């Protein structure tokens, strides 16, 4: 595979190791669409776990990619895990505790 093609595939998220990351983020977002508590917990655990499990694989240096792209991978995979965890925390604040969710929403809306 040419270097340019490898760069494009990496930036578009078309690598095999990114599929669990996307599915993990979808699971975490899916928590907002269910009111079944055990399902919310399961989606949170599997979603954060999927993003976390792909960190060591996705962050590996690829000699076909530029230094900038390899550095972006080192930053973006942990940032994705942090985004998943933040989404779970926000879900708990907004959905599981409506008073806190109303308070946080008032801070954002004002």
The 8 nearest C-alpha neighbors of each residue, nearest first, counted from 0:
[[1, 5, 4, 2, 3, 63, 6, 8],
 [2, 0, 4, 3, 5, 63, 6, 64],
 [1, 3, 5, 63, 4, 6, 64, 0],
 [4, 2, 6, 5, 1, 7, 64, 0],
 [3, 5, 7, 1, 6, 2, 8, 0],
 [4, 6, 2, 8, 3, 7, 9, 1],
 [7, 5, 3, 9, 4, 8, 64, 10],
 [6, 8, 4, 10, 9, 5, 11, 3],
 [9, 7, 13, 5, 11, 6, 10, 12],
 [8, 10, 6, 12, 7, 11, 5, 13],
 [9, 11, 7, 12, 8, 6, 13, 68],
 [12, 10, 8, 9, 13, 7, 14, 6],
 [11, 13, 9, 10, 14, 8, 17, 18],
 [12, 14, 8, 11, 9, 15, 17, 10],
 [13, 15, 16, 17, 12, 9, 8, 18],
 [14, 16, 17, 18, 13, 19, 12, 57],
 [17, 15, 14, 18, 57, 53, 19, 56],
 [16, 18, 20, 15, 14, 19, 12, 21],
 [17, 19, 21, 20, 16, 15, 22, 14],
 [20, 18, 22, 21, 17, 49, 23, 16],
 [21, 19, 50, 23, 17, 18, 22, 49],
 [22, 20, 24, 18, 23, 19, 25, 17],
 [23, 21, 19, 25, 24, 20, 26, 18],
 [46, 24, 22, 20, 26, 49, 21, 25],
 [23, 25, 27, 21, 26, 22, 46, 28],
 [24, 26, 22, 28, 23, 27, 29, 21],
 [27, 25, 29, 23, 46, 42, 24, 28],
 [26, 28, 24, 29, 46, 43, 25, 30],
 [29, 27, 25, 30, 26, 31, 24, 86],
 [30, 28, 26, 31, 27, 32, 25, 33],
 [29, 31, 39, 28, 32, 27, 33, 42],
 [32, 30, 29, 33, 28, 90, 94, 34],
 [33, 31, 29, 30, 34, 28, 39, 35],
 [34, 32, 35, 30, 31, 39, 29, 38],
 [33, 35, 36, 32, 39, 31, 30, 38],
 [36, 34, 38, 33, 37, 39, 40, 30],
 [35, 37, 39, 38, 34, 40, 33, 41],
 [36, 38, 40, 39, 35, 41, 42, 34],
 [39, 37, 41, 36, 35, 40, 42, 33],
 [40, 38, 30, 36, 42, 37, 41, 43],
 [41, 39, 43, 37, 38, 42, 44, 36],
 [40, 42, 38, 44, 43, 39, 45, 37],
 [41, 43, 39, 26, 45, 40, 44, 46],
 [44, 42, 40, 46, 41, 27, 45, 47],
 [43, 45, 41, 47, 46, 42, 48, 40],
 [44, 46, 48, 42, 43, 47, 49, 41],
 [23, 47, 45, 43, 26, 49, 27, 48],
 [46, 48, 50, 49, 44, 45, 83, 43],
 [47, 49, 45, 51, 46, 50, 44, 52],
 [50, 48, 52, 23, 46, 51, 47, 19],
 [51, 49, 20, 47, 53, 48, 80, 52],
 [50, 52, 48, 54, 49, 53, 80, 47],
 [53, 51, 49, 50, 54, 48, 55, 56],
 [52, 54, 56, 51, 50, 55, 57, 49],
 [53, 55, 57, 51, 56, 76, 52, 58],
 [56, 54, 58, 57, 53, 59, 52, 51],
 [57, 55, 53, 54, 58, 59, 16, 52],
 [58, 56, 54, 59, 55, 53, 16, 76],
 [57, 59, 73, 72, 55, 56, 54, 60],
 [60, 58, 57, 56, 61, 55, 73, 69],
 [59, 61, 69, 58, 62, 64, 72, 70],
 [60, 62, 63, 64, 59, 69, 65, 58],
 [63, 61, 64, 60, 65, 69, 66, 2],
 [64, 62, 2, 61, 5, 65, 1, 6],
 [65, 63, 62, 61, 6, 68, 2, 69],
 [64, 66, 68, 67, 69, 63, 62, 6],
 [65, 67, 69, 68, 70, 64, 71, 62],
 [66, 68, 70, 65, 69, 71, 64, 72],
 [69, 67, 71, 65, 70, 66, 64, 72],
 [68, 70, 66, 72, 71, 67, 60, 65],
 [71, 69, 73, 67, 72, 68, 66, 74],
 [70, 72, 68, 74, 69, 73, 75, 67],
 [73, 71, 75, 69, 58, 70, 74, 76],
 [74, 72, 58, 70, 71, 75, 76, 69],
 [75, 73, 71, 72, 76, 77, 78, 70],
 [76, 74, 78, 72, 77, 71, 73, 79],
 [75, 77, 79, 78, 54, 74, 72, 73],
 [78, 76, 80, 79, 75, 74, 81, 54],
 [79, 77, 75, 81, 76, 80, 82, 74],
 [80, 78, 82, 76, 77, 81, 75, 83],
 [79, 81, 77, 83, 82, 78, 50, 51],
 [80, 82, 78, 84, 79, 83, 85, 77],
 [83, 81, 79, 85, 80, 84, 86, 78],
 [82, 84, 80, 86, 81, 85, 47, 79],
 [85, 83, 81, 87, 86, 82, 80, 88],
 [86, 84, 82, 88, 87, 83, 81, 89],
 [87, 85, 89, 83, 84, 88, 90, 82],
 [86, 88, 90, 84, 85, 89, 91, 43],
 [89, 87, 85, 91, 90, 86, 92, 84],
 [90, 88, 92, 86, 91, 87, 93, 85],
 [91, 89, 87, 93, 88, 92, 94, 86],
 [90, 92, 95, 88, 89, 94, 93, 87],
 [93, 91, 89, 96, 90, 100, 99, 94],
 [100, 92, 94, 90, 97, 91, 96, 89],
 [95, 93, 90, 96, 91, 97, 92, 100],
 [94, 96, 91, 93, 92, 97, 90, 100],
 [95, 97, 92, 94, 99, 98, 93, 100],
 [98, 96, 100, 99, 93, 94, 101, 95],
 [99, 97, 101, 100, 96, 102, 93, 92],
 [98, 100, 102, 101, 97, 96, 92, 103],
 [93, 99, 101, 97, 103, 98, 102, 92],
 [102, 100, 104, 98, 99, 103, 97, 105],
 [101, 103, 99, 105, 100, 104, 98, 106],
 [104, 102, 100, 106, 105, 101, 99, 107],
 [103, 105, 101, 107, 106, 102, 108, 100],
 [106, 104, 108, 102, 103, 107, 109, 101],
 [107, 105, 103, 104, 109, 108, 102, 101],
 [106, 108, 104, 105, 109, 103, 102, 101],
 [109, 107, 105, 106, 104, 103, 102, 101],
 [108, 106, 107, 105, 104, 103, 102, 101]]
